[in-house]
Amino acid sequence: MNIQTLALAFLAATAIGGLAWVFIYPLLSGEKKAESRRASIARSEPAAGAPGRQEPALAPRAGRGIAEGARGAPPEGKDRPARAPA
C-alpha cells in the first residue's frame, strides 16, 4: 500500500466522520428536540390571557440630559479643585 492510497483513505474517513457529526450527532444528542422546544416557547404570539387586556405602558426613564442638568455647571477659575473627585 503506497502513501497516496493511505492519505486518500484517511481523507475519505475524515469526510465521512464530518458528515456523520453534522447530520447524525444532533439527532442522537437531542439537540433537534431542544431547538423545537425553544421555538415553541419563543413564539411571537402573545400568551393566552384575558381578551382585550393590554399591558400598561411603562413610564419613560430619566435621560442623561436631566441628570446632567441636576449637577450644575463645573466650577471655573481659582475655586476649581486641582483634581476632579473620583
C-alpha positions in Angstrom: 0.0 0.0 0.0 1.6 3.2 -1.1 1.4 6.5 0.8 -1.0 8.2 -1.7 -3.7 5.4 -1.1 -3.3 5.7 2.6 -3.7 9.5 2.5 -6.8 9.2 0.3 -8.3 6.7 2.7 -7.6 9.0 5.7 -9.2 12.0 3.9 -12.3 9.9 3.0 -12.7 8.6 6.5 -12.4 12.2 7.9 -15.0 13.4 5.4 -17.4 10.6 6.3 -16.9 11.3 10.0 -17.5 15.0 9.5 -20.8 14.4 7.7 -21.9 12.0 10.4 -21.0 14.6 13.0 -23.1 17.3 11.2 -26.2 15.2 10.4 -26.4 12.3 12.9 -25.0 13.8 16.1 -27.8 16.4 16.6 -30.4 13.6 16.3 -28.6 11.4 18.8 -27.9 14.1 21.3 -31.5 15.5 21.3 -30.4 18.9 20.0 -33.2 18.9 17.4 -35.8 18.3 20.1 -34.3 21.1 22.2 -34.5 23.5 19.3 -38.1 22.7 18.7 -38.9 23.2 22.3 -37.1 26.6 22.3 -39.0 27.6 19.1 -42.4 26.7 20.7 -41.6 28.7 23.8 -40.3 31.7 21.9 -43.2 32.1 19.5 -44.3 35.5 18.5 -47.9 35.1 19.5 -48.9 36.6 22.9 -49.7 34.2 25.7 -53.3 33.4 26.4 -54.8 35.9 28.7 -57.9 38.0 29.3 -59.2 39.2 25.9 -58.8 43.0 25.4 -56.4 43.4 28.2 -53.3 45.4 27.3 -50.0 45.8 29.1 -49.7 49.1 31.0 -47.3 51.5 29.3 -44.0 51.9 31.2 -43.0 55.4 32.3 -40.1 56.9 30.4 -36.8 56.8 32.3 -34.9 59.9 33.1 -32.4 60.6 30.4 -28.8 61.7 30.6 -29.7 65.4 29.9 -31.9 65.6 33.1 -29.1 64.1 35.2 -26.5 66.5 33.7 -28.8 69.5 34.4 -29.1 68.5 38.1 -25.4 68.5 38.6 -25.0 72.1 37.5 -22.1 73.7 35.7 -18.5 72.8 36.7 -16.6 75.4 38.7 -14.2 77.6 36.9 -11.2 79.7 37.8 -9.4 79.6 41.2 -12.2 77.9 43.1 -11.9 74.9 40.8 -10.2 71.9 42.6 -6.9 70.6 41.2 -8.2 67.1 40.7 -11.7 66.0 39.9 -13.3 64.0 42.7 -13.5 60.3 41.9 
